[in-house]
Amino acid sequence: MNDTPTPAGYTPFPAAGNISDQEREDLRRHGILLTSLEELYGWGRSNSIWPLQFGLACCAIEMIAAATARFDIARFGAEIFRPSPRQADLMIVSGTVTKKMAPQVVRLWNQMPEPKYCIAMGACAISGGPFKQGYNVLKGIDRFIPVDIYIPGCPPRPEALLHGLTQLQEKIRAERVSGPQAARHLQPDAASEFPVPDYGAHDLQPPSNPKLFTAHVLPRKA
Amino acid sequence: METLEQIRDRLLARFPAAKVELVTNPGTAAEHSLLLDAVFAPEVARFLRDDPALRLDYCSNVSGVDWPEKEIIDTVKKSVPDPAGGPAKVVEEKTKRIQPGYLEAVYHLYSMTLKHGPVVLRLRTGNRTDQVTLPSLTPVWRAADFQEREVFDLYGIIFSGHPDLRRILMWDEFKDHPMRKDYVSPDDFEWEPTPHGDVHERAKAHYPAPPPAATPTPEAKP
């Protein structure tokens, strides 16, 4: 799910500093914790992801279930659902995004401060799902905002959402503070806000953001 | 409850200028309906609601139906006498006629006080293009408000006398009426992972035919 390319010679998390993982594990076993600021930063951020409190369809019910005592998303530090985009780190697009709703979703995304992450939860948010061939459902929220984690399912169970969340935590911990592997929000040229589509006479205008979404070319059998 | 024929006869006696027709349903449900004259519909509706024997005080449902222009072939068997004096020949004569299209609003009425129903009313527009105005029955049954708006949104029937006739599902700038038979949905079929049937036909336009010698490499979704 983490699609950042790994350059040659680069060791992913948790190597930090000049000692090997093995040596650090040995030290840990002896009660000595070594860390880097970068690692501490990632650890802290990844364990207090505050999701935006909004749901779009039946996937939202599973998201709510994930927050209840049985599944308890609080174990992963993401239990504080914020009712304001200004205070949220994570947008869980939980459910069918209709074309009428899409501009509002993009606007909420634009209102979230960096660093921010997006989970597309369920078949509808990924691709339109069972409504893919309809006239009124957006065929995937990745046409308008960048998605970090895709969780398939219709709807995904709370365990799947928790799995997606832990995947996102790994992704956050792997982000660097500087250099080519720097987190998106630390790169000065990376976009943070995306154009909100307009309501057109027949469809959204534009129907997708060409900077984010390019249709895959499928080979056609002759 | 009275039969539909009795209701029709009473309506015709009460409103001599109105046209009330019985439309039979040949299916097993046999849910027959009354086709009303659009001009007299509000008066007839008010009568049905207030008549002490009927008391149809609850409009449970308003639906739209699109009947596109239909070509009907009538076959008439004729016996043609043989000029040579032999037995008469039976010849089939086929005549084509065009049944003009129209839009229909269907109301399902029940009585809460007398516990009976349903009585089904139909209203038909003159055609599907410029004579699409029907009288609104929302002043008679408040419950018809949102459903008439939905019929207006998806079928394009204009209900005159409706207190708040706006689109309810699609956005205000939207021009089409998606539930009409001749509606053409926006062509966003550029990426269909497993197209088949009609979807395949529409998606084909977006997929270039493979170059003669190249081997296709399917891309992975990032």
Interface residues (C-beta under 8 A of the other chain):
Chain A: D3 K99 K100 S127 K132 Q133 G134 Y135 N136 K139 Y150 Y199 G200 A201 H202 D203 P207 S208 A215 H216 V217 L218 P219 R220 K221 A222
Chain B: L169 M170 W171 D172 E173 F174 K175 D176 P178 Y183 S185 P186 D188 F189 E190 W191 E192 P193 V199 K204 H206 Y207 P208 A209 P210 P216 T217 P218 E219 K221 P222
